[in-house]
Amino acid sequence: MQELAERLAPSEPAPVKQTGPVERPRGRTWVTRTGIHVDRMASAWLVRRFIDPDAKFKFVTAREYRHKQGELRFDMFDGEYTHKGELCTFEVLLRSFEITDAALRPIAEIVHDIDLKVDTYGRPETKGFELFVNAIAMAHREDEDRLSRASAMLDDLYELYKRKRPDRGRAEDR
């Protein structure tokens, strides 16, 4: 009788296994709040550089914004990509799109500590990076300008970490 009951019981669905890389959006409109700062600057850079090179960005005020089909929201209420638990949006994007580039880890740690106002990773360059982000935000009112300036800085920081030797902890000499 026990055997019959086990056979008739509904079975648990098998977990879905990832069979290949996560599909990345192409040429989508990515939406976030106006007044971008560290997490939104870095997340937009990550999107354009590693996820959706043809991405278009739309900066909106939360009160007036109405979601349109096909738009991807980040670092905002009800966004597809936003803070989860202790992770900032930049970290959520890295995980969601399975981006494992080691040079992005220190950038994620810097963004995390600044955005969450913590010192979890204690990277010495965090304070300097925060100063530059604040300078960009003060000097540039338009979000596209902020993104452009922050992207140049993040490109350079990424190159530094890409060339850094793990055994020496400093950038390679050219």
N, C-alpha and C positions, 0 to 999 in steps of 0.2 A: 504494500500500500504506500509506503514512504517513497519508493522508487517512482510510482505512478504520480504522486503529488509533485515530485521534483521535475518530472517531465512536463507536466501541465503548467507549472509555475512560469510566469513571464520571465524571460531571460533579460539580463542587463544588456543594454546596447554596448557593443564593443567600442572602445575608445577610438576616436579618429586619429589616424597616424598621418603625420605630415609626410608627403611623398616627394616633396621637392621644395625649392625655395618659395617663400611667400610671394604671391603676385603683387607687384608694385604698381600703383596708379601711374597713369601717364597723362600729362597735360590737364590735370584737374585743377579746380579752384579750391584753394586751401583758405579757410576763414579763421580769423582770430580777432581778439579785441584790439581796439586802437591803443596807442601809447605803449607800443611794444618795449619790453625790457628784457632782461637776461634770458629767461626761459623761452620766451616767444622769439627773440632774436636768434638764439641758438637753434631752436626747433625749426624755424623757417630756413635757416642755413642748411641744416641737416636734410630737410625735405628736398631742397633744390639741388644739393650736392650729391646725395646718396639715395634718395627715394624716387623723386619725380623731377628730373631735370627741366621739364617744360612746365613746371608748376606756375600757376598764377596765384597771387596773394590778394586777399580782400580783407581790409581792416575795418571793423564795424564797432558801433556802440551796442552794447548788449541789449539795451532797452528797445532800440529801433530795429534790430536785426530779426529777420524772418528767414529761417533755413530754406534753401532751395535744393531740390533734388540734384544729386551729383556733387554737391559741395562737401568737402571734408573739413570739419571743425577741429581746431586744436587749441589747447590751453584756454578753454572756456566752458561754461556750464553746458551740460549735455553734449559736449564734444566727443567725437569718436576717439580722439587722442588727447588725453588730459591727465592730470595727476591721478595716480592710483596708489593708495596706501602711502608709503614713504617715498614713492618715486615721483620725480618731476616729469613734465611732459617730454623733455628731451630723452630721458631714460625710458619712458613708455614707448616712444617711437623706435628707439634702438631695439627694444625687445619685440615689439609688434612686427617689425620688418626683419628680425633676426640679423641685425647688423652687428658683426663681431670684430670689426676692425680694431685692433689693440690701440691705435692712436686716438680713437674716440673715447676710450675709457677715462683718461685724465680730464678731457673736456667735460664729459658727463659728471665727473666728480666735482669739478669747479662750478658748473652750472647748478648742480644739486645744492651745494653748500650756500651759494649766493641766494638762490631762489627760495630755499626753505629757511634761510637765516640760521644755519647751523654750522658746526665745524666738524662734521662727521669724518671727512677725509683729511682735513688739515694740510692741504697742499699749500706750499709757501707762495705760489703764484696766484692764488685765489684773490687776495686783496688787490693786487695790481690789475688783474682782469676786471674786478668789480669797479675799480676806479675808472678804467677805460669805458666800461659799459655806462656808468653814470655820466661820464663826459659826453658820450655819444647822445644819450637821452637829453641832456641839457642843451647841447649845441644844435640838435636837429629836431624840429617839431614834427616833420612828416615821417610817417612810418617807413615808407619806401627808402628815404634817405638813411634812416636809422639802420634798416636792414642792409643796405649797401655798405655802410661803414663797418657794421658789425661783421658782415660776411668777409670783408677783406682781412679783418683782424683774426677771425676764426680760420680762414684759409691758411694764414701764416702760422697760427698756433698748431693747427693740424699738421702742417709740414714739419714743424719742430718735433712734435711727438712721433711722427712717422720715422724720422731719422735718428731719434734718440736711441742710444745703445743701452739695453737693459743692464749690462754688467758695469757700466761706468756712470750711468745716470746723467749724461750730458749729451748735447747734440754732437753729431759727427763733424769732424773738421772736413772742410772741402779740399 
